[in-house]
Amino acid sequence: MALYVAKPMHLGIMVMTEDRTLRTSRTLPFSPKEIFGAFASPDMLAAWWGPEGFTNTFDVFEFSVGGRWKFVMHGPDGKSYLNESFFEELVPDAKIVIHHDCPPNFKLTVQLSPVSEGTLLAWEQVFEDSGTAQAVKQRAGSANEQNIDRLTRVLREAASVA
């Protein structure tokens, strides 16, 4: 098994293992319920999903096991990127498994574990093949970290309004 470790970013850790799996983890100062809720709410999810500078338009969002998620990510470069996924597994406040059904195809598993500081968020992407994983690896580390940064900001904003 090959193991590649990238430079940690923002207290997160990005690791590429088995040539086709990318892992990122970070402890966030929110409960598992709050983080799960940020995935379950289409309005919240649209506000934070994707790297910095991206916005989202959701066409279909069925947050249930087997439910579809079809949306367009609008990049800061003016391009639009169609995304199609389905939810394979949803364990409230603990786990979300999403299959990304368009290139690059992958399965994303998000685990939420309570810790004294809040929640350990573990983010794992498994790609269909090592070639795709290696191609994505160059940009996915910072993109995933930016995604988690945006999630943190949205949850902080929600907490300040509540």
WOWO-V752897 format. One record per helix or strand. SS is the DSSP state (h for helix, s for strand). FROM is the first residue (numbers start at 1). LEN is the number of residues. Records with the same first field share a line. If there is no record, write none. Layout:
SS->FROM-LEN + FROM-LEN
//
This chain:
s->3-3 + 9-1 + 12-6 + 21-8 + 55-7 + 68-7 + 80-12 + 95-6 + 106-10 + 118-10
h->32-9 + 42-7 + 130-32
//
